[in-house]
Amino acid sequence: MAPLVDVFLELWEPGVRFSWTHLHPQGRLVRCALVVVICDLPAARKVGGFAPFNHQRFCSMCWCTLESHGYGNVMFHDWKRRTNDDCRTWANRFHNINPGDYGTDKEYQKALDSIYDRSGMRWSELLHLPYFDPSCHIVVDAMHNLFLGLIKEHFEGILGYCLDDMSTPKPPPVFDIVLSQDGSNWEKPFSTNETASLDKAVRWLQEPLCHELPKDDVESLHFQKHHKRFEKLYLRPLQLLCLELGVWMDPANPKNM
């Protein structure tokens, strides 16, 4: 990225003078600036020098941490925003560490990791541009952020609207999961949403039974893929499902099956 940044530095100061253009026969001075970088989330983190989304300092716009705030914290009034000065200060600290000041490569790497872990920042070539603000000039594009991110999660993960690929017919499950009760005979009958949660859970459990799974990764493919989806379901349908299937449920954490 350094050669590209060098070009933008020249375009900003002193600029490029064209000796002749269609509208300006006497020539004119042109200056250009890189005002926004648009990419997907992993690329946005990398190009800006920020830590990835699974780091303790997971956000490029604030100082929230996974340990203290997590992804589910929506109390934005309590969030401390990152600033251009913050980002440049920590990135410069990272950039200015001199390997010669450390006896071994391990000590040098430890010093780099210390700054990275505390700030979630590394050096980025874009910081050579004097006008560039990494806290607000890097944007995750709408396709990845909305259509393949928030909207997809809302419809598929929360509402459960998953469109099947009609071009490839699905084989029937090896066996159906049949429940002897549906929650209607409980002391407090299931609500419409709870009944929908139960149907959704049964459908998800049957999904792996419709496919030929890799023999070397059957368990991890099943549990890792579906674990987070089950966390969003209502508790009572999960309790009924555990009773019906003979699955142990952790009393301390009822959704930990």
Beta strands, then each sheet from edge to edge (+ up, - down):
strand 1: 16-18
strand 2: 28-30
strand 3: 37-39
strand 4: 138-140
sheet 1: 1+ 2-
sheet 2: 3+ 4+
end
